[in-house]
Amino acid sequence: METLLSNKTQRNRLVLAAAIFICLAVVPAVLPMFRTTLIARFMCYAIVALGLDMIWGYTGIMSLGHGVYFGLGAYCMAMYLKLAASGGGLPDFMQWSGFDALPAWWAPFANPAFAFAMVVLVPVVVSVVVGLLTFLHNIKGVYFSILSQALALIMSVLLVGSQQYTGGSNGLTDFDTILGAPLSSPVTEVVLYYVTLVALIAVFALCFFLVNRRIGKIFMAIRDSENRVRFTGYNTAVFKVFVYAFSAAVAGVAGALYVSQVGIITPAEVGVAPSIEMVVWVAVGGRGTLVGAVIGALLTSGVETFASETFPDLWNYVLGLVCIVVVLFLPGGLMDLPRVPARIRAWLARSRFGAPQGGARLTPAMAAEEGVSVGAALAEEDYAEPAYRDAGGDEAGGDPLAPTAASGLDEKGGPR
């Protein structure tokens, strides 16, 4: 029964994702070019959020330094765009720094195929090195989060200090063409918009495929109980390195698409603040759902833009208020909205019968009399495991005392 209900939940999420993609597809036809480009940027953020959802929502690894991989992909693409704008000569910031020849490691980026390959390979190589150094030594939880945050800080400082190679705090900008097409042309902007949309759909499909295969069940098992997975004979570090590298590759692709449309990349977009904002997108939308990550990135970025245009001096407070409301009242993000009525009914039931002494929960008899399922009461008190919520929670009618039904662990504690 739990499997069927889980499939129903997945179908609902797929329908929601399809509706979002269809709406995004018609944007260039109904909005001016400025807004179209703005939404294209939001889609780049959504791609990053999908990668973060894979490592945080499904594997339980919170990275506060994903701006590093977003920036690496963006800088690789920006190097190609800068060389194309320089017409084969030295970029302007290198001339100002006294260079009379292009550095040897810059020269290959004049080839678009090489640059596109580096957009993926550079973030993957860096993430594999970081992953091996941390996960093989069982560094996890808050310690990994702090380490990844430090990595973002170090990267931004290195980029600022390498003025002669990276443009310093000004970053890389003043691009004019991509593959020979003028970036300022409306046709090019629309093409880049749809390329970004196709990339978003492709990444979503790939993530959905992975989480519904055996490897996805192992990811969820690691999230729910890594020690139990390790004791069954799995090398959890290998799986964590893989999903971390996959997420880094996705972030690199998003960064390359971002810089192609925005026209600039600076160290400020590689630092700690953007990395934390990426986590906020997933938290607001709902981690462990994929479509929630997309919604969170699009909606949070949209609210931020609207607030900054309408309340220039207060937009940070507006965004902060949105995040606080979601965290306090929707712990599962916006994807938790369908469960709000059940939580309200459970709260009303407890209020009617009074709070049982000793912290006891709502009994089945009390719940039946009030017309509220025990699952709703337990979910409202944060009893249910993430795997139980993924199974559909109370609305699915699942057993709240059997969270392994939809998680990556079977009844014996091993990965399915």
C-alpha positions in Angstrom: 0.0 0.0 0.0 2.8 2.4 0.9 4.5 1.8 -2.4 1.3 2.6 -4.4 0.8 5.8 -2.3 4.4 6.8 -2.8 4.0 6.4 -6.6 0.9 8.6 -6.4 2.9 11.3 -4.6 5.6 11.0 -7.2 3.1 11.3 -10.0 1.6 14.5 -8.4 5.1 16.0 -8.2 5.8 15.1 -11.8 2.6 16.8 -12.9 3.5 19.9 -10.9 7.0 19.9 -12.4 5.5 19.5 -15.9 3.2 22.5 -15.2 6.1 24.6 -14.1 8.1 23.7 -17.2 5.2 24.5 -19.5 4.7 27.9 -17.9 8.4 28.6 -18.3 8.3 27.6 -22.0 5.7 30.3 -22.8 7.5 33.1 -20.9 9.3 34.6 -24.0 6.0 34.9 -25.8 4.3 36.9 -23.0 6.9 38.8 -21.1 9.4 41.5 -22.3 13.0 40.5 -23.0 14.2 42.0 -19.7 11.9 39.8 -17.7 12.6 36.8 -19.9 16.4 37.1 -19.2 15.6 37.6 -15.5 13.6 34.3 -15.4 16.4 32.6 -17.3 18.7 33.6 -14.5 16.3 32.1 -12.0 16.3 28.9 -13.9 20.1 28.7 -13.5 19.5 29.0 -9.8 16.9 26.2 -10.0 19.5 23.9 -11.6 21.9 24.6 -8.7 19.1 23.9 -6.3 18.4 20.5 -7.9 22.0 19.5 -7.3 21.9 20.7 -3.7 18.7 18.7 -3.2 20.5 15.6 -4.3 23.2 15.9 -1.6 21.2 17.5 1.2 17.6 16.4 0.7 18.3 12.9 -0.4 21.8 12.1 1.1 21.8 14.3 4.1 25.0 16.3 3.2 24.6 20.1 3.8 27.0 22.0 1.7 27.5 25.7 2.5 30.1 26.1 -0.2 28.3 25.2 -3.5 29.0 28.7 -4.8 32.5 27.4 -5.4 31.4 25.0 -8.1 28.9 27.4 -9.5 31.7 29.9 -9.8 34.2 27.5 -11.3 31.8 26.6 -14.1 31.0 30.3 -14.6 34.7 31.3 -14.8 35.5 28.5 -17.3 32.8 29.8 -19.6 33.7 33.4 -18.9 37.3 32.8 -20.0 36.1 31.5 -23.4 33.7 34.5 -23.7 36.5 37.0 -22.8 38.9 35.5 -25.3 36.2 35.7 -28.0 35.6 39.3 -27.1 39.3 40.1 -27.2 39.6 38.8 -30.8 42.5 36.5 -30.0 44.4 39.2 -28.2 45.1 39.8 -24.5 42.0 40.6 -22.3 42.0 44.2 -21.1 42.7 43.4 -17.5 45.8 41.4 -18.4 47.1 44.4 -20.4 46.5 46.6 -17.4 48.5 44.1 -15.3 51.5 44.3 -17.6 51.2 41.0 -19.4 52.5 40.9 -23.0 51.4 37.3 -23.7 48.5 35.1 -22.8 49.2 32.7 -19.9 49.6 29.1 -21.2 46.7 27.8 -19.1 44.3 30.4 -20.6 45.1 29.7 -24.2 43.0 26.4 -24.5 39.9 28.2 -23.4 39.8 29.9 -26.8 38.4 26.6 -28.0 34.7 26.5 -27.1 34.6 22.7 -27.0 37.5 22.7 -24.4 35.8 25.4 -22.4 32.5 23.6 -22.3 34.2 20.4 -21.2 36.0 22.3 -18.4 32.7 23.7 -17.2 31.9 20.2 -16.0 35.4 18.7 -15.4 36.9 21.4 -13.2 34.0 21.4 -10.6 34.0 17.6 -10.7 37.8 17.3 -10.1 37.7 19.8 -7.2 34.7 18.2 -5.6 36.2 14.7 -5.9 39.3 15.9 -4.1 37.3 17.6 -1.4 35.0 14.6 -1.1 37.8 12.1 -0.8 39.6 14.2 1.9 36.4 14.6 3.9 34.1 11.6 3.4 36.9 9.0 3.6 37.8 10.5 7.0 34.2 10.4 8.1 33.9 14.1 8.3 30.1 14.9 8.2 27.3 16.9 9.6 28.1 20.4 10.8 31.8 19.8 10.5 31.5 19.3 6.7 29.2 22.3 6.4 31.8 24.5 8.1 34.6 23.1 6.0 32.6 23.7 2.8 31.8 27.2 3.9 35.5 27.8 4.5 36.2 26.6 1.0 33.9 29.2 -0.4 35.6 31.9 1.5 39.1 30.7 0.4 38.0 30.6 -3.2 36.6 34.1 -3.2 39.8 35.4 -1.6 42.0 33.6 -4.2 40.0 35.1 -7.1 40.2 38.6 -5.7 44.0 38.2 -5.1 44.6 36.9 -8.6 43.9 40.2 -10.3 46.2 39.5 -13.3 44.5 36.2 -14.1 40.9 36.5 -13.0 40.1 40.2 -13.1 40.2 40.5 -9.3 37.1 41.9 -7.6 35.8 43.2 -10.9 35.6 39.7 -12.3 35.2 38.9 -15.9 32.8 40.9 -18.1 32.4 42.8 -21.4 31.5 39.8 -23.5 30.0 40.3 -26.9 29.6 37.0 -28.7 29.1 33.3 -28.0 29.8 30.8 -30.8 29.9 33.8 -33.2 26.4 35.0 -32.2 26.0 38.5 -30.6 24.9 38.2 -27.0 23.0 41.4 -27.3 20.7 40.0 -30.0 17.1 39.2 -28.9 17.4 36.0 -30.9 20.5 34.9 -29.0 18.8 35.8 -25.7 15.8 33.7 -26.6 18.0 30.8 -27.7 19.9 30.9 -24.5 16.7 31.0 -22.5 15.5 27.8 -24.1 18.9 26.2 -23.8 18.7 26.9 -20.0 15.1 25.5 -19.9 16.2 22.3 -21.7 19.1 22.0 -19.3 16.8 22.4 -16.3 14.4 19.8 -17.6 17.3 17.4 -18.4 18.9 17.8 -14.9 15.5 17.3 -13.3 14.9 14.1 -15.3 18.4 12.8 -14.5 17.9 13.5 -10.8 14.5 11.9 -10.8 15.9 8.8 -12.5 18.7 8.5 -10.0 16.6 8.8 -6.9 14.2 6.2 -8.2 16.9 3.7 -8.9 18.8 1.5 -6.4 21.5 4.1 -6.0 18.9 6.6 -5.0 17.6 4.2 -2.3 21.2 4.0 -1.0 21.4 7.8 -0.9 18.3 7.9 1.2 19.5 5.1 3.4 22.7 7.0 4.1 20.6 10.1 5.0 18.4 8.1 7.4 21.1 5.9 9.0 24.6 5.9 7.6 26.0 3.6 10.2 23.4 0.9 9.4 24.3 1.2 5.7 28.0 0.8 6.4 27.4 -2.2 8.6 25.6 -3.9 5.8 28.8 -3.8 3.7 28.4 -0.6 1.7 31.2 1.9 1.4 29.2 5.0 2.1 32.1 7.3 1.3 32.1 6.2 -2.3 28.4 7.0 -2.7 28.8 10.4 -1.0 31.7 11.4 -3.2 29.7 10.4 -6.3 26.6 12.4 -5.4 28.8 15.4 -4.3 30.7 15.3 -7.6 27.4 15.0 -9.5 26.0 18.0 -7.6 29.2 20.0 -8.4 28.9 19.2 -12.1 25.3 20.4 -12.1 26.3 23.6 -10.4 29.1 24.1 -12.9 26.6 23.8 -15.8 24.3 26.3 -14.1 27.2 28.7 -13.7 28.1 28.5 -17.3 24.6 29.2 -18.4 24.3 32.1 -15.9 27.4 34.0 -17.1 26.3 33.6 -20.7 23.1 35.5 -20.0 24.0 37.9 -17.2 27.3 38.9 -18.8 29.5 39.0 -15.7 30.9 36.8 -13.0 32.7 38.2 -9.9 34.2 36.6 -6.7 31.2 38.0 -4.8 29.1 35.3 -6.5 31.4 32.5 -5.4 31.6 33.4 -1.7 29.8 32.4 1.4 26.6 34.5 1.1 25.6 33.1 -2.3 26.3 29.6 -1.1 24.0 30.0 1.9 21.3 31.5 -0.3 21.4 28.4 -2.4 20.6 26.3 0.6 17.7 28.7 1.4 16.2 27.9 -2.0 16.1 24.2 -1.2 14.8 24.8 2.4 12.0 27.1 1.2 10.8 24.8 -1.6 11.2 21.6 0.4 14.2 19.3 0.4 14.0 15.7 -0.7 11.3 16.5 -3.4 13.3 17.8 -6.4 10.3 19.9 -7.6 10.4 21.7 -4.3 13.9 22.8 -5.0 12.9 24.2 -8.4 9.9 26.1 -6.8 12.1 27.4 -4.0 14.7 28.8 -6.3 12.2 30.4 -8.7 9.9 31.8 -6.0 12.6 33.0 -3.6 14.5 34.7 -6.4 11.3 36.2 -7.7 10.3 37.6 -4.3 13.8 38.9 -3.9 13.6 40.8 -7.2 10.1 42.1 -6.5 11.0 43.3 -3.0 14.2 45.0 -4.2 12.3 46.8 -6.9 9.4 47.8 -4.7 11.1 48.3 -1.3 14.7 49.1 -2.1 15.6 49.7 1.5 13.6 46.9 3.0 13.9 44.0 0.5 16.4 42.1 2.7 13.9 42.1 5.6 11.1 40.9 3.3 13.2 38.0 2.1 14.2 37.2 5.7 10.6 37.3 6.8 9.6 34.8 4.1 12.4 32.4 5.2 11.4 32.7 8.9 7.7 32.0 8.1 8.6 28.9 6.0 11.0 27.5 8.6 8.6 28.0 11.5 5.3 27.0 10.0 6.4 24.8 7.0 9.4 22.7 8.2 9.1 20.6 5.0 9.1 23.8 2.8 6.3 24.8 0.4 5.8 21.2 -0.5 4.4 20.7 3.0 1.4 23.0 2.2 -1.0 20.0 1.5 -0.3 18.7 5.1 -1.2 22.0 6.8 -5.0 21.2 7.1 -4.2 17.8 8.8 -1.9 19.5 11.2 -4.5 22.1 12.0 -7.1 19.4 12.7 -4.6 17.5 14.9 -3.9 20.7 16.9 -7.6 21.4 17.3 -8.1 17.8 18.5 -5.4 18.1 21.1 -6.8 21.4 22.2 -10.2 19.9 22.6 -9.0 16.9 24.7 -6.3 18.9 26.4 -2.6 18.2 26.5 -2.0 14.7 28.0 0.2 14.6 31.0 3.7 13.4 30.6 3.9 14.6 27.0 1.7 11.7 25.7 0.5 12.1 22.1 -3.0 11.9 20.8 -4.4 8.4 21.3 -6.1 6.5 18.4 -9.4 6.7 20.2 -9.2 10.4 20.7 -8.1 10.8 17.0 -10.9 8.7 15.7 -13.5 10.6 17.8 -12.2 13.9 16.3 -12.0 12.5 12.8 -8.2 13.0 12.7 -5.8 10.3 11.8 -3.0 9.4 14.3 -0.5 9.9 11.4 -1.5 13.6 11.2 -1.0 14.1 14.9 2.3 12.4 14.9 3.5 14.3 11.8 2.4 17.6 13.4 4.6 16.8 16.4 7.5 16.1 14.1 7.4 12.5 15.0 7.5 11.2 11.5 10.8 10.5 9.8 11.7 12.2 6.5 11.1 8.9 4.8 7.5 8.7 6.2 6.8 12.2 4.9 8.2 11.2 1.5 5.7 8.3 1.5 2.9 10.8 1.6 2.4 11.1 5.4 -1.1 11.2 6.7 -2.7 12.0 3.4 -1.3 8.7 2.1 -2.6 6.8 5.0 0.8 5.2 5.7 1.9 3.7 8.9 3.7 6.3 10.9 5.5 3.6 12.9 7.0 2.1 9.8 9.2 4.9 8.3 11.3 2.4 6.4 8.5 1.7 3.9 9.6 4.6 1.6 13.1 5.1 2.8 16.3 3.5 1.5 16.3 1.0 4.3 14.4 -2.3 4.2 12.9 -4.0 7.3 16.2 -5.5 8.2 18.0 -2.2 8.2 19.8 -2.6 4.9 19.5 -0.7 1.6 16.7 -1.9 -0.6 
